[in-house]
Amino acid sequence: MTLLKPRGKMITLAVAVLLGASFAAKASLTLQLKDVGSYSQGGVSATLNGSGTILTADLSVGVYGFSKDGAGPPWWYSVCLSPLGRLDWGSHTYDQLSFAAANPGQYPTAWAYSGTDYWGIQNANYLWLTYKDTVIGSSDDQKNRGQGLALAVLKALYDSTGYGAYTTGSGSKFVPSFGSTGSETYYDEYLLGLDDATVQLYEGDVLRGQLKDQYGQQQEFLMIGSPVPEPTTLIAGALLLLPFGASTLRILRKTRVA
């Protein structure tokens, strides 16, 4: 075995620390649905080719407000990724899965992707990250925005053909109908924004029920993470940790001498 020189050790240690933070064990989260009516339930539905009709009466499409770990407001908000899954008002525990681990989803398992290019979840993540702050509220305009965004997220999730690209027309898997002309207007606006975007790749998470096959917790939800770091960023971060590595070596040497 070839031994690294001290400087090599320090760089290796620093990079390991940074990567360790990225690949740390994922947590779980207990959520209970608290508010649903004002966001994206009213009158919308959709068809998902090969999977049937999606009805919002089943709490299957939406921007949802939850309480976390049994606590009250402020709510934690997210968007549905499993329109054929069922959600109820009970308290359920969800595991955090990376985009890669969660791909290609469940109910249905049809997220758009190719190999390790997770187009669907990355495009859905882009839309939620970009527009989520405009939809939380109970005004008529926010209801329309919520409906439009929830359906645009699902369109991106199931019909993406690349980062920032999706299919329309006869080749579409996801075809929504709308509760109002306002929600359709926002849906078109959000997808146009995706069409014009350079999608930022993220190391995000998906929340999946620990009892995912049990009626009432079959839906998955989007949990936004951090941008994927560039290789140069990792190296720069490692270099910033060099002084700490040097200090550690000095302490070890003093201890050895003593």
C-alpha positions as CSV (number, residue, x, y, z in Angstrom):
1,M,0.0,0.0,0.0
2,T,1.3,3.5,-0.9
3,L,1.1,6.0,2.0
4,L,0.0,9.5,1.3
5,K,2.1,12.4,2.4
6,P,0.6,14.6,5.1
7,R,-0.7,17.2,2.6
8,G,-2.4,14.5,0.6
9,K,-3.9,13.2,3.8
10,M,-5.3,16.6,4.7
11,I,-6.9,17.1,1.2
12,T,-8.3,13.6,1.3
13,L,-9.8,14.3,4.7
14,A,-11.3,17.6,3.7
15,V,-12.9,16.2,0.6
16,A,-14.2,13.2,2.6
17,V,-15.8,15.6,5.1
18,L,-17.6,17.5,2.3
19,L,-18.8,14.4,0.6
20,G,-19.9,12.9,3.9
21,A,-22.2,15.8,4.4
22,S,-23.7,15.3,1.0
23,F,-24.3,11.6,1.5
24,A,-25.3,11.6,5.2
25,A,-28.1,9.3,6.2
26,K,-31.5,10.6,5.3
27,A,-34.0,11.4,8.0
28,S,-37.7,10.7,8.3
29,L,-40.5,13.2,8.9
30,T,-44.0,12.8,10.4
31,L,-46.6,14.8,8.7
32,Q,-50.4,15.3,9.1
33,L,-52.5,17.0,6.5
34,K,-54.1,20.1,7.9
35,D,-55.3,22.3,5.0
36,V,-56.3,21.4,1.5
37,G,-59.4,23.1,0.2
38,S,-57.9,26.4,-0.8
39,Y,-55.0,25.3,-2.9
40,S,-55.6,23.1,-5.8
41,Q,-58.6,20.8,-5.3
42,G,-61.5,22.6,-6.8
43,G,-62.7,21.1,-10.0
44,V,-59.5,19.9,-11.6
45,S,-58.9,16.4,-12.9
46,A,-56.6,14.8,-15.4
47,T,-55.9,11.6,-17.4
48,L,-52.6,9.8,-17.2
49,N,-52.3,7.6,-20.3
50,G,-52.2,3.9,-19.4
51,S,-53.1,4.7,-15.8
52,G,-56.7,6.0,-15.9
53,T,-58.4,9.1,-14.7
54,I,-57.2,11.2,-11.8
55,L,-59.9,12.8,-9.6
56,T,-59.1,15.5,-7.1
57,A,-62.0,14.2,-4.9
58,D,-59.5,11.5,-3.8
59,L,-57.0,14.1,-2.6
60,S,-54.7,13.0,-5.4
61,V,-53.6,16.3,-6.9
62,G,-52.6,19.3,-4.8
63,V,-50.5,21.8,-3.0
64,Y,-50.9,20.7,0.6
65,G,-50.3,22.2,4.0
66,F,-49.1,19.9,6.8
67,S,-48.2,20.0,10.4
68,K,-44.8,18.5,11.2
69,D,-44.2,16.0,14.0
70,G,-47.6,16.7,15.6
71,A,-46.9,20.5,15.9
72,G,-49.3,23.2,14.8
73,P,-48.7,26.1,12.4
74,P,-46.7,27.4,10.6
75,W,-47.5,24.7,8.1
76,W,-45.0,22.9,5.9
77,Y,-46.1,22.9,2.3
78,S,-45.4,20.6,-0.5
79,V,-46.8,19.3,-3.8
80,C,-48.1,15.9,-4.8
81,L,-46.0,13.7,-7.0
82,S,-48.3,10.6,-7.0
83,P,-51.6,11.4,-8.5
84,L,-52.9,7.8,-8.4
85,G,-51.9,7.5,-4.8
86,R,-54.3,8.2,-1.9
87,L,-53.9,10.6,1.0
88,D,-55.9,10.8,4.1
89,W,-56.0,13.1,7.2
90,G,-54.0,10.7,9.4
91,S,-50.5,11.2,10.8
92,H,-47.9,9.3,8.7
93,T,-44.1,9.0,8.7
94,Y,-42.3,9.6,5.5
95,D,-38.7,8.7,4.6
96,Q,-36.5,11.2,2.7
97,L,-35.2,9.6,-0.5
98,S,-32.8,11.3,-2.9
99,F,-34.1,12.1,-6.4
100,A,-32.0,9.1,-7.7
101,A,-33.3,6.7,-5.0
102,A,-36.9,7.8,-5.5
103,N,-36.9,7.7,-9.3
104,P,-39.1,6.7,-11.1
105,G,-41.7,7.1,-8.4
106,Q,-44.8,5.2,-7.5
107,Y,-48.6,5.5,-8.3
108,P,-47.7,5.4,-11.1
109,T,-44.0,4.5,-11.6
110,A,-43.8,6.6,-14.8
111,W,-41.6,9.6,-14.0
112,A,-39.8,10.7,-17.2
113,Y,-36.1,9.8,-17.2
114,S,-33.4,8.1,-19.1
115,G,-30.6,6.3,-17.4
116,T,-29.3,8.8,-14.7
117,D,-30.9,11.8,-16.3
118,Y,-33.8,12.4,-14.0
119,W,-35.6,14.9,-16.3
120,G,-39.1,14.6,-14.7
121,I,-38.2,15.2,-11.0
122,Q,-35.7,17.9,-11.8
123,N,-38.1,19.8,-14.0
124,A,-40.9,19.4,-11.4
125,N,-38.4,20.6,-8.7
126,Y,-37.6,23.6,-10.8
127,L,-41.2,24.6,-11.2
128,W,-42.0,24.2,-7.5
129,L,-38.9,26.1,-6.4
130,T,-39.6,28.9,-8.8
131,Y,-43.3,29.5,-8.2
132,K,-44.2,28.0,-4.8
133,D,-44.1,31.3,-2.9
134,T,-46.9,32.7,-5.1
135,V,-49.5,29.9,-4.4
136,I,-49.9,29.7,-0.6
137,G,-53.0,31.5,0.4
138,S,-56.8,31.5,0.1
139,S,-57.5,34.3,-2.4
140,D,-59.1,33.3,-5.7
141,D,-56.0,34.2,-7.5
142,Q,-53.9,32.0,-5.3
143,K,-56.3,29.1,-5.7
144,N,-55.9,29.5,-9.5
145,R,-52.2,29.6,-9.1
146,G,-52.2,26.5,-6.9
147,Q,-54.2,24.5,-9.3
148,G,-52.0,25.6,-12.2
149,L,-48.8,24.9,-10.4
150,A,-49.8,21.4,-9.1
151,L,-50.9,20.4,-12.6
152,A,-47.8,21.9,-14.3
153,V,-45.5,20.0,-11.8
154,L,-47.2,16.7,-12.8
155,K,-47.0,17.6,-16.5
156,A,-43.2,18.1,-16.1
157,L,-42.9,14.9,-14.0
158,Y,-44.5,12.6,-16.5
159,D,-43.9,14.3,-19.9
160,S,-40.4,15.6,-19.8
161,T,-38.0,14.9,-22.7
162,G,-35.0,16.7,-21.3
163,Y,-34.0,19.3,-18.7
164,G,-36.4,22.2,-19.4
165,A,-38.2,20.3,-22.1
166,Y,-41.4,18.4,-22.3
167,T,-43.8,16.9,-24.9
168,T,-47.3,18.2,-25.7
169,G,-50.1,17.1,-28.0
170,S,-51.0,13.5,-29.0
171,G,-47.8,12.1,-27.4
172,S,-48.6,13.4,-23.9
173,K,-49.0,11.1,-21.0
174,F,-50.5,13.7,-18.6
175,V,-53.5,15.6,-19.9
176,P,-55.2,17.9,-17.3
177,S,-58.6,19.6,-17.2
178,F,-59.1,22.8,-15.3
179,G,-61.5,24.1,-12.6
180,S,-61.2,27.6,-14.1
181,T,-59.8,29.6,-17.0
182,G,-57.5,31.3,-14.4
183,S,-55.8,28.0,-13.4
184,E,-55.3,27.1,-17.0
185,T,-53.7,30.5,-17.7
186,Y,-51.2,30.0,-14.8
187,Y,-50.6,26.4,-15.9
188,D,-49.6,27.7,-19.4
189,E,-47.5,30.4,-17.8
190,Y,-45.5,28.0,-15.6
191,L,-44.8,25.6,-18.4
192,L,-43.7,28.5,-20.6
193,G,-41.3,29.4,-17.8
194,L,-39.9,25.9,-17.8
195,D,-39.6,26.0,-21.6
196,D,-37.4,29.0,-21.4
197,A,-35.3,27.8,-18.4
198,T,-31.9,26.4,-17.9
199,V,-32.9,24.0,-15.2
200,Q,-30.6,23.9,-12.1
201,L,-29.9,20.4,-11.1
202,Y,-30.5,19.7,-7.4
203,E,-29.6,17.2,-4.8
204,G,-33.2,17.2,-3.5
205,D,-35.3,14.7,-1.7
206,V,-38.7,13.0,-2.1
207,L,-40.8,12.1,0.9
208,R,-42.3,8.6,0.6
209,G,-44.5,7.0,3.2
210,Q,-42.9,4.2,5.2
211,L,-46.1,2.2,4.7
212,K,-46.3,3.4,1.1
213,D,-48.7,0.6,0.0
214,Q,-51.2,1.4,2.7
215,Y,-54.2,3.4,1.6
216,G,-54.0,6.9,2.9
217,Q,-50.2,7.4,2.6
218,Q,-49.5,6.4,-0.9
219,Q,-48.5,9.8,-2.1
220,E,-45.0,11.2,-2.4
221,F,-44.1,14.8,-1.9
222,L,-41.3,17.0,-3.0
223,M,-38.7,18.2,-0.5
224,I,-36.2,20.7,-2.0
225,G,-32.5,20.2,-1.4
226,S,-29.3,22.0,-2.4
227,P,-27.8,22.7,-5.8
228,V,-25.4,20.0,-7.1
229,P,-21.9,21.4,-6.3
230,E,-19.5,21.9,-9.2
231,P,-16.2,19.9,-8.9
232,T,-14.3,23.2,-8.5
233,T,-16.6,24.1,-5.6
234,L,-15.7,20.8,-3.8
235,I,-12.0,21.4,-4.3
236,A,-12.3,25.0,-3.0
237,G,-14.2,23.8,0.0
238,A,-11.6,21.2,0.7
239,L,-8.8,23.8,0.5
240,L,-10.7,25.9,3.1
241,L,-10.5,23.0,5.5
242,L,-6.7,22.7,5.1
243,P,-5.9,24.9,8.2
244,F,-8.1,22.7,10.3
245,G,-6.3,19.6,9.1
246,A,-2.9,21.2,9.9
247,S,-4.0,22.2,13.4
248,T,-5.1,18.6,14.0
249,L,-1.7,17.3,12.9
250,R,0.1,19.7,15.2
251,I,-2.1,18.6,18.2
252,L,-1.4,14.9,17.4
253,R,2.4,15.5,17.2
254,K,2.4,17.4,20.5
255,T,0.5,14.6,22.1
256,R,2.9,12.0,20.7
257,V,5.9,13.9,22.0
258,A,4.4,14.3,25.4
